[in-house]
Amino acid sequence: MRKPGPRCTLLLISLASFGWAISFGLLASLAPLTLEDADLSATTIGLNTSLYYLGVALASPWVPWLLGRARLTVLVGMFLDGLTTVAFPLVHDVLSWHLLRLISGVGTAMSLIPMETLVNAQAASQERASRFGFYAFCVALGLTLGSACGVPLMPYSAHLPYFIGGAITLLAMVLVVWGVPAQMANANDDSTGWHPWHRERLALGAGAVQGFLEGGTFAFLTLYLLGRDFTESFAGLLIGTLFSGVLVAQLPMCWLADRWGVARCVVACLVMLLIGSLLTPWIAGIALFLTLFVLGACCGALYPLGLALLGERVPTSLLARANAYYLTANCLGSLAGPLVIGLAIEFFGLAALFGVGAVAVAGVLLLAPGQTLGTLPSRASSCQRRAA
């Protein structure tokens, strides 16, 4: 079989990730409804979601060692994600539901790390962020479609939407066969020696805070908006505006990063998130729509920009490990976000929602001095020094 070129590989991987994201978005939106119909408590439903992210975090550090069989790793990961989606409505006990979400998280780590490593490894420095922007746009589009299409189908069949989402992910495995090489031997090679991972705290911090905001701030946003006495329909419009920002901004913001500097764009997103989080409790009307759009755009763009920043700075031989650390940081943020923000809301009320998010963003900015203007050496210059 003829080996596809970098652009064709990017297209195949992005479409495969789109298929994966449909089942992810569908399961994330429908699983709480299925568990609620089973009369389970909110705590149990929250634990079920947390177990998914725990599965990703536990599996991520081990996936780089599987890249000698990269294609098989992705195929197994997507099979696990598709299968757990199909199986979720077929079981009827809490332990099985929890086990399926944990396995789904493992499948996600096996699916994403090799594909994101391949995107990073094949990207030229002047277009790395744009490539990740296209990849992230496909993932966001699949997540949005999965989340939006699953709920309307539930009144007609409790099983059908799960089957559709899982089937699409399983069918997307064909694209993996074409797009992912059988092995990626150079992506996890320790021959280059130790890497100062503490110097990547801006990229890893961006991944962690993105997960924190996505898992925490956005999870409580509906309650916050209703608590401000907005109607349900108006709150729905505001939430739709936020997620439209996530979807629309991926490509243009990553295109800008290739021309302005990835590190600068990461910091710009963090600053905009900090300002938006501080302003949101005090504004209303059109300004609130605009602010939530910007918050969604900046939060959504942080994930591909953080990956692109790692790709600039980490040797090719350590990209798989870098992506594994990044996904782990993102999922740990997703685990911590709902817990920390939930506790803050219990003690200080719904007004604490955006305050805690602002503190998390400010913490990343404060922990990354010297990395904010893109002044640190790129991956290329680091490799040249090692060769010298």
Long-range contacts (C-beta under 8 A, 24 or more apart in sequence): 1-178, 3-181, 4-178, 4-179, 6-122, 6-123, 8-179, 9-118, 9-122, 9-179, 10-119, 10-122, 10-131, 10-134, 10-135, 11-179, 12-175, 12-176, 12-178, 12-179, 12-180, 13-115, 13-118, 13-119, 13-135, 13-175, 13-179, 13-180, 14-134, 14-135, 14-137, 14-138, 14-139, 15-138, 15-172, 15-175, 16-74, 16-78, 16-115, 16-172, 16-173, 16-175, 16-176, 16-179, 16-180, 17-111, 17-112, 17-115, 17-135, 17-138, 17-139, 17-142, 18-138, 18-139, 18-141, 18-142, 18-172, 19-78, 19-142, 19-168, 19-169, 19-171, 19-172, 19-175, 20-78, 20-81, 20-108, 20-111, 20-112, 20-139, 20-142, 20-169, 20-172, 21-138, 21-139, 21-140, 21-141, 21-142, 21-143, 21-146, 22-142, 22-143, 22-145, 22-146, 22-165, 22-168, 22-169, 23-81, 23-82, 23-85, 23-146, 23-165, 23-166, 23-168, 23-169, 24-81, 24-108, 24-142, 24-143, 24-146, 25-142, 25-143, 25-144, 25-145, 25-146, 25-147, 25-150, 25-165, 26-85, 26-146, 26-147, 26-149, 26-150, 26-161, 26-162, 26-164, 26-165, 27-84, 27-85, 27-88, 27-104, 27-146, 27-162, 27-165, 28-52, 28-143, 28-146, 28-147, 29-146, 29-147, 29-150, 29-151, 30-88, 30-150, 30-151, 30-154, 30-161, 30-162, 31-88, 31-97, 31-101, 33-151, 33-154, 34-88, 34-89, 34-97, 34-158, 35-97, 37-158, 38-92, 40-94, 44-94, 46-338, 47-98, 48-97, 48-98, 48-101, 49-101, 49-338, 50-335, 50-338, 51-98, 51-101, 51-102, 51-105, 52-101, 52-102, 52-104, 52-105, 52-108, 53-105, 53-211, 53-215, 53-331, 53-332, 53-334, 53-335, 54-102, 54-105, 54-331, 54-335, 55-101, 55-102, 55-103, 55-104, 55-105, 55-106, 55-107, 55-108, 55-109, 56-105, 56-106, 56-108, 56-109, 56-327, 56-328, 56-331, 57-105, 57-327, 57-328, 57-331, 57-332, 57-335, 58-105, 58-106, 59-105, 59-106, 59-109, 59-110, 60-109, 60-113, 60-324, 60-325, 60-327, 60-328, 60-331, 61-324, 61-325, 61-328, 63-109, 63-110, 63-113, 63-114, 63-320, 63-324, 64-113, 64-117, 64-187, 64-188, 64-320, 64-321, 64-323, 64-324, 65-188, 66-110, 66-114, 67-114, 67-117, 67-183, 67-184, 67-185, 67-187, 67-188, 67-320, 68-183, 68-184, 68-185, 69-182, 69-183, 70-114, 70-118, 70-180, 70-181, 70-182, 70-183, 70-184, 70-187, 71-176, 71-177, 71-180, 71-181, 71-182, 71-183, 72-182, 73-110, 73-114, 74-110, 74-111, 74-114, 74-115, 74-176, 74-180, 75-173, 75-176, 75-177, 76-107, 76-110, 77-106, 77-107, 77-108, 77-109, 77-110, 77-111, 77-112, 78-107, 78-111, 78-169, 78-170, 78-172, 78-173, 78-176, 79-107, 79-170, 79-173, 80-104, 80-106, 80-107, 80-110, 81-107, 81-108, 81-111, 81-166, 81-169, 82-166, 82-167, 82-168, 82-169, 82-170, 82-173, 83-166, 83-170, 84-166, 85-162, 85-165, 85-166, 85-169, 86-162, 86-163, 86-166, 86-167, 88-162, 89-158, 89-159, 89-162, 90-159, 105-331, 109-324, 109-327, 112-323, 112-327, 113-320, 113-323, 113-324, 113-327, 114-180, 114-184, 114-320, 115-180, 116-307, 116-323, 116-327, 117-184, 117-187, 117-319, 117-320, 117-323, 118-180, 118-181, 118-184, 118-187, 119-307, 120-307, 120-308, 120-310, 120-311, 120-319, 120-323, 121-184, 121-186, 121-187, 121-311, 121-316, 121-319, 123-308, 123-311, 125-312, 125-378, 125-379, 125-380, 126-258, 127-258, 128-258, 128-262, 128-308, 128-311, 128-312, 129-254, 129-255, 129-257, 129-258, 129-262, 129-265, 129-304, 129-305, 129-308, 130-251, 130-254, 130-255, 130-257, 130-258, 131-308, 132-254, 132-304, 132-305, 132-307, 132-308, 132-311, 133-250, 133-251, 133-252, 133-253, 133-254, 133-255, 133-257, 133-301, 133-304, 134-250, 134-251, 134-254, 135-304, 136-250, 136-254, 136-300, 136-301, 136-303, 136-304, 137-247, 137-250, 137-251, 140-246, 140-247, 140-250, 140-300, 141-247, 144-243, 144-246, 144-247, 184-320, 186-316, 186-317, 187-316, 187-317, 187-319, 187-320, 188-317, 188-318, 188-320, 188-321, 189-317, 189-318, 190-317, 191-317, 192-315, 192-317, 192-318, 192-386, 195-314, 195-315, 195-318, 197-325, 199-313, 199-371, 199-376, 200-309, 200-310, 200-313, 200-314, 200-322, 200-325, 201-367, 201-368, 201-371, 202-263, 202-266, 202-267, 202-309, 202-364, 202-368, 202-371, 202-372, 203-266, 203-306, 203-307, 203-309, 203-310, 203-313, 203-326, 204-306, 204-310, 204-325, 204-326, 204-329, 205-329, 205-363, 205-364, 205-367, 205-368, 206-266, 206-269, 206-270, 206-302, 206-305, 206-306, 206-309, 206-364, 207-302, 207-303, 207-306, 207-307, 207-326, 207-327, 207-329, 207-330, 207-333, 208-329, 208-330, 208-332, 208-333, 208-364, 209-270, 209-273, 209-302, 209-333, 209-360, 209-361, 209-363, 209-364, 210-299, 210-302, 210-303, 210-306, 210-330, 210-333, 211-329, 211-330, 211-331, 211-332, 211-333, 211-334, 211-335, 211-337, 212-333, 212-334, 212-336, 212-337, 212-340, 212-357, 212-360, 213-273, 213-299, 213-333, 213-337, 213-357, 213-360, 213-361, 214-299, 214-333, 214-334, 214-337, 215-333, 215-334, 215-335, 215-336, 215-337, 215-338, 216-336, 216-337, 216-338, 216-339, 216-340, 216-341, 216-342, 216-356, 216-357, 217-277, 217-337, 217-341, 217-353, 217-354, 217-356, 217-357, 218-242, 218-299, 219-337, 219-338, 219-341, 220-338, 220-341, 220-342, 220-345, 220-350, 220-353, 221-353, 223-350, 224-350, 224-353, 224-354, 227-350, 228-350, 237-289, 238-288, 238-289, 238-292, 239-292, 241-289, 241-292, 241-293, 241-296, 242-292, 242-293, 242-295, 242-296, 243-296, 244-293, 244-296, 245-292, 245-293, 245-294, 245-295, 245-296, 245-297, 245-298, 245-300, 246-296, 246-297, 246-299, 246-300, 247-300, 248-297, 249-296, 249-297, 249-298, 249-300, 249-301, 250-300, 250-301, 250-304, 253-297, 253-298, 253-301, 253-305, 254-301, 254-304, 254-305, 254-308, 257-305, 257-308, 261-373, 261-374, 262-305, 262-308, 262-309, 262-312, 262-374, 263-309, 263-371, 263-372, 263-373, 263-374, 263-375, 263-376, 264-372, 264-373, 264-374, 265-301, 265-305, 266-302, 266-305, 266-306, 266-309, 267-365, 267-368, 267-372, 267-373, 269-298, 269-299, 269-301, 269-302, 269-305, 270-298, 270-302, 270-361, 270-364, 270-365, 271-365, 272-298, 273-298, 273-299, 273-302, 273-357, 273-358, 273-361, 274-358, 274-361, 274-362, 274-365, 277-354, 277-355, 277-357, 277-358, 277-361, 278-354, 278-358, 280-354, 281-351, 281-354, 281-355, 303-330, 311-379, 312-378, 312-379, 313-376, 313-377, 313-378, 313-379, 313-382, 314-379, 315-379, 315-382, 315-383, 315-386, 316-379, 316-383
